Amino acid sequence: MASRSPVEQIFWGGFYAAGLIGMLLIYGLLQERIMQIPYGGTVFQYSVFLVFANRMAAVVFSIVMACVNKEALTNTAPLWKYLIISFSNVYASTCQYEALKYVSFAVQMLGKSFKMLPVMVWGMVISGKRYSALDWGVAIAVTGGVTEFLMTGPTTSPGDTGNSSKGFIWLLAFLCLDGLTSTMQEKLFKEHKTSKYNQMMYVNGLSAFVSLCTLISTGTLFPALGFLFTEPQFAVDATLLSASAVGGQFFIYSQVKEFGALVFAATMNVRQVVSIIASYITYHNSITGLQTLGLAAVFGVLFYKSYVGIAAAEAAGPKAMAAEKQPIADKLAEAAEGGTYKTADKA
């Protein structure tokens, strides 16, 4: 980034941001379509199968990128540690998909903002972290905005009536598991100095294994495959879902490496706003005026936090900016969806 002219920096910064937002927008719309709208009169029920497909796509991507970047293909941390992350990763993603059966896409997206508190709690419990007053203020303000949104308008998915409480339970489980996943990944990076694609390869590989075992043990593998082969449109949507998730990861890695985690965080805030608006337009979901205020409060606070972080990094000078980029570049693959090395499920 330092060798590029200001014009080139603006171009590539915009390119990565547009690519990231575009890929994750496609991912979010497909995710909502697959879990909420019937194919041939039947709604797809096997969410773990989607996790399996996405993880396999991520394994292929990570192996290719590890070879390109000449990263080691052997595990640099004990496999059981990767496996812990994989378990929480798979079931966090499963809970996220299941929640979409009962709550709207906007609620799910806001839930990812709400995850700040669980991540902070896990960080204190597992890693002994301490957080500033600004961190706590932002987390509490976001939580308040999300709560206001949930209490002032419709929250159920288009295909469900009266069961949003069940969706909130799935969403709560997702938040707890996803917070554990990101905290354990950060711990793994620090303790074993794993490279990003190496960890991505092993976590996603073991996640694919865990999800496959889940499909087999629950007797849902063959029904899911049957749905795949009998519903061509679902096969297309599922393939595009995995492709957009992997594409999102490419833009995430590129942006974080060259422009830092704070620019990435700001981009993800924009992505959430764009995804929610696109969902309302595409699927004609309803929203109240008070819910709009809740959305504005949540994203206003998040943008403020991003602005403060960028301003502080710039004030600290080039060395601080460079120091900020690399450690977080080595631990981010969020896509989503929020702080974990996943294929954007999270995106």
C-alpha positions in Angstrom: 0.0 0.0 0.0 2.9 2.4 0.8 4.2 2.2 -2.8 1.0 3.2 -4.4 0.0 6.8 -5.3 -3.0 8.4 -3.5 -5.2 7.8 -6.6 -4.2 4.1 -6.7 -5.0 3.8 -3.0 -8.4 5.3 -3.5 -9.1 3.0 -6.5 -8.0 -0.2 -4.8 -9.7 0.8 -1.5 -13.0 1.4 -3.4 -12.5 -1.8 -5.4 -12.0 -4.0 -2.4 -14.9 -2.3 -0.5 -17.3 -2.7 -3.5 -16.2 -6.3 -4.1 -16.7 -7.2 -0.4 -20.1 -5.5 -0.1 -21.2 -7.0 -3.4 -20.1 -10.6 -2.6 -21.7 -10.5 0.9 -24.8 -8.8 -0.5 -25.3 -11.7 -2.9 -24.5 -14.1 -0.1 -27.1 -12.6 2.3 -29.9 -12.5 -0.3 -29.2 -16.1 -1.3 -29.1 -17.2 2.4 -32.5 -15.6 3.0 -33.9 -17.0 -0.2 -32.8 -20.6 0.5 -34.0 -20.7 4.1 -37.3 -18.8 3.7 -38.8 -19.2 0.2 -40.1 -22.6 -1.0 -38.6 -24.6 -3.9 -41.4 -26.4 -5.7 -43.7 -25.8 -2.7 -41.1 -27.1 -0.1 -38.8 -25.0 2.1 -35.2 -26.4 2.4 -34.8 -27.7 5.9 -31.2 -29.1 6.1 -29.2 -26.1 7.2 -26.1 -28.2 8.2 -25.8 -29.2 4.5 -25.2 -25.6 3.6 -22.5 -25.4 6.3 -20.9 -28.5 4.8 -21.0 -27.1 1.2 -19.6 -23.7 2.3 -16.8 -25.3 4.3 -15.7 -27.5 1.4 -15.5 -24.5 -0.8 -13.4 -22.7 1.8 -11.0 -25.6 2.1 -10.4 -25.5 -1.7 -9.9 -21.7 -1.5 -7.5 -21.9 1.5 -5.4 -24.7 0.0 -4.9 -22.7 -3.2 -4.1 -19.5 -1.4 -1.7 -21.3 1.0 0.2 -22.6 -2.0 0.2 -19.2 -3.7 1.5 -17.6 -0.5 3.9 -20.5 0.2 2.4 -21.1 3.6 2.9 -24.5 5.3 0.2 -27.1 4.7 1.0 -29.1 7.8 -0.8 -28.2 11.0 1.1 -25.8 13.2 -1.2 -26.2 16.2 -2.6 -29.5 17.8 -5.5 -30.8 15.8 -7.7 -30.9 18.9 -7.5 -27.2 19.2 -8.6 -26.7 15.6 -11.4 -29.2 16.3 -12.8 -27.1 19.2 -13.0 -24.1 16.9 -14.6 -26.3 14.2 -17.4 -27.6 16.5 -18.3 -24.1 17.6 -18.0 -22.8 14.1 -20.3 -25.4 12.6 -23.0 -25.1 15.2 -22.9 -21.3 15.2 -23.5 -21.3 11.5 -26.2 -23.9 11.8 -28.0 -21.8 14.5 -27.7 -18.8 12.2 -29.4 -20.6 9.3 -32.1 -22.0 11.6 -32.9 -18.6 13.0 -33.8 -17.4 9.5 -36.7 -19.8 9.6 -38.3 -17.8 12.3 -37.0 -14.2 12.3 -36.4 -11.8 9.5 -33.1 -11.2 7.8 -32.8 -7.8 9.3 -33.1 -9.3 12.8 -30.3 -11.8 12.0 -28.0 -9.1 10.6 -28.6 -6.9 13.7 -27.9 -9.9 15.9 -24.4 -10.0 14.4 -23.9 -6.4 15.7 -25.3 -7.5 19.1 -22.5 -10.2 19.3 -20.1 -7.5 20.6 -21.1 -8.2 24.2 -20.7 -12.1 24.0 -17.3 -11.6 22.4 -16.2 -9.2 25.1 -17.4 -11.6 27.8 -15.6 -14.6 26.3 -12.4 -12.4 25.9 -12.4 -11.6 29.6 -13.1 -15.2 30.6 -10.7 -17.0 28.3 -8.0 -14.4 27.6 -8.2 -12.1 30.6 -8.9 -9.1 28.4 -9.9 -5.6 29.6 -12.0 -3.2 27.6 -12.1 0.6 27.5 -15.1 2.7 28.5 -15.6 3.5 24.8 -15.8 -0.3 24.0 -18.4 -0.8 26.7 -20.3 2.3 25.7 -20.5 1.2 22.0 -21.5 -2.3 23.0 -24.3 -1.1 25.3 -25.5 1.5 22.7 -25.7 -1.1 20.0 -27.5 -3.5 22.3 -30.0 -0.8 23.1 -30.6 -0.1 19.4 -31.1 -3.7 18.6 -33.5 -4.1 21.5 -35.5 -1.1 20.3 -35.7 -2.6 16.8 -37.0 -5.9 18.1 -39.6 -4.4 20.3 -41.2 -1.8 17.9 -42.1 -3.8 14.8 -42.4 -7.1 12.9 -39.5 -9.5 13.4 -40.8 -12.9 12.1 -39.6 -14.3 8.8 -42.0 -14.1 5.8 -42.8 -17.8 6.0 -43.4 -17.9 9.7 -46.0 -16.5 12.1 -45.9 -16.3 15.8 -42.7 -18.2 16.4 -40.1 -15.4 16.5 -39.2 -16.4 20.1 -37.9 -19.6 18.8 -35.8 -17.7 16.3 -34.4 -15.5 19.1 -33.3 -18.7 20.9 -31.4 -19.8 17.8 -29.9 -16.4 17.4 -28.8 -16.3 21.1 -27.1 -19.7 20.6 -25.4 -18.4 17.5 -24.1 -15.3 19.4 -22.6 -17.5 22.2 -21.0 -20.0 19.9 -19.7 -17.4 17.4 -18.2 -15.4 20.2 -16.4 -18.5 21.5 -15.2 -19.3 18.0 -13.5 -15.9 17.4 -12.0 -15.8 20.9 -10.5 -19.3 20.5 -9.1 -18.4 17.0 -7.4 -15.3 18.4 -5.9 -17.4 21.2 -4.7 -20.0 18.6 -3.0 -17.3 16.5 -1.2 -15.9 19.5 -0.1 -19.2 21.1 0.9 -21.1 17.9 1.6 -18.3 15.4 -0.6 -20.1 12.8 -0.8 -18.4 9.4 -4.2 -17.3 8.2 -4.7 -19.7 5.3 -3.2 -22.6 7.3 -5.7 -22.1 10.1 -8.5 -21.5 7.6 -7.7 -24.8 5.9 -7.7 -26.9 9.0 -10.6 -25.2 10.7 -12.8 -25.4 7.6 -11.6 -29.0 6.8 -12.5 -30.2 10.3 -15.7 -28.2 10.2 -16.6 -30.0 7.0 -15.9 -33.3 8.7 -18.0 -32.3 11.8 -20.9 -31.1 9.6 -20.7 -34.3 7.5 -20.8 -36.4 10.6 -23.8 -34.4 11.8 -25.6 -35.0 8.6 -25.0 -38.7 8.7 -25.8 -39.2 12.4 -29.1 -37.2 12.1 -30.1 -39.1 8.9 -30.3 -35.8 6.9 -27.5 -36.3 4.4 -29.5 -38.2 1.8 -32.6 -36.1 2.1 -30.4 -33.0 1.6 -28.7 -34.6 -1.4 -32.1 -35.7 -2.8 -33.3 -32.1 -2.5 -30.2 -30.9 -4.3 -30.7 -33.2 -7.2 -34.5 -32.8 -7.5 -34.5 -29.0 -7.3 -32.2 -27.5 -9.9 -32.8 -23.9 -8.7 -31.7 -24.9 -5.2 -28.5 -26.5 -6.6 -27.8 -23.2 -8.5 -28.5 -21.1 -5.4 -26.4 -23.3 -3.1 -23.5 -23.2 -5.5 -23.7 -19.4 -5.8 -23.9 -19.2 -2.0 -20.6 -21.0 -1.5 -19.0 -19.1 -4.4 -20.0 -15.7 -3.0 -18.8 -16.7 0.5 -15.4 -17.6 -0.9 -15.3 -14.4 -3.0 -16.1 -12.4 0.1 -13.2 -14.0 1.9 -10.8 -12.9 -1.0 -11.9 -9.3 -0.6 -11.8 -9.5 3.2 -8.2 -10.7 3.2 -7.1 -8.2 0.5 -8.7 -5.2 2.2 -7.5 -6.0 5.7 -3.9 -6.7 4.5 -3.6 -3.4 2.6 -5.9 -1.0 4.4 -6.2 -2.4 8.0 -8.9 -3.8 10.2 -10.6 -0.4 10.9 -11.3 0.3 7.3 -12.6 -3.3 7.1 -14.9 -2.8 10.1 -16.3 0.4 8.5 -16.9 -1.5 5.2 -18.7 -4.3 7.1 -21.0 -1.6 8.7 -21.9 -0.3 5.2 -22.4 -3.9 4.1 -25.0 -4.5 6.9 -26.9 -1.4 6.0 -26.9 -2.3 2.2 -27.9 -5.9 2.9 -30.8 -5.0 5.1 -32.1 -2.4 2.6 -31.7 -4.8 -0.3 -33.6 -7.5 1.6 -36.5 -5.2 2.2 -36.6 -4.2 -1.4 -36.1 -7.7 -2.9 -38.5 -9.6 -0.6 -40.9 -6.8 0.2 -40.5 -7.1 4.0 -42.2 -4.5 6.2 -40.5 -2.1 8.6 -41.8 0.5 11.0 -40.6 4.0 11.6 -39.4 3.2 15.1 -37.4 0.2 13.7 -35.8 2.6 11.2 -34.7 4.7 14.2 -33.2 1.6 15.8 -31.3 0.8 12.7 -30.0 4.4 12.5 -28.9 4.2 16.1 -27.0 0.9 15.8 -25.1 1.9 12.6 -24.5 5.4 13.8 -22.7 4.1 16.8 -20.7 1.5 14.8 -19.6 4.1 12.2 -18.6 6.4 15.1 -16.4 3.7 16.6 -14.8 3.0 13.1 -14.2 6.8 12.7 -12.6 7.1 16.2 -10.3 4.1 15.4 -9.2 5.3 12.1 -8.6 8.9 13.4 -6.5 7.5 16.3 -4.4 5.2 14.0 -3.7 8.1 11.7 -2.8 10.4 14.5 -0.4 7.8 15.9 1.5 7.8 12.6 2.6 5.3 9.8 4.3 2.9 12.2 1.3 2.5 14.4 -0.9 2.1 11.2 1.4 -0.7 10.0 1.4 -2.3 13.4 -2.4 -2.3 13.5 -2.8 -4.0 10.2 -0.8 -7.2 10.4 -1.9 -8.9 13.6 -5.6 -8.4 12.7 -4.9 -9.3 9.1 -3.7 -12.6 10.4 -6.8 -13.3 12.5 -9.7 -11.9 10.4 -11.8 -13.8 8.0 -15.1 -12.4 9.1 -17.7 -12.2 6.9 -19.5 -11.8 8.2 -20.0 -12.6 9.4 -18.2 -10.8 12.6 -14.9 -12.0 13.9 -14.5 -15.6 12.9 -12.6 -17.6 10.3 -15.7 -18.7 8.4 -16.9 -18.4 4.9 -18.9 -15.3 5.5 -21.7 -17.1 7.4 -21.0 -14.8 9.5 -20.8 -12.7 6.7 
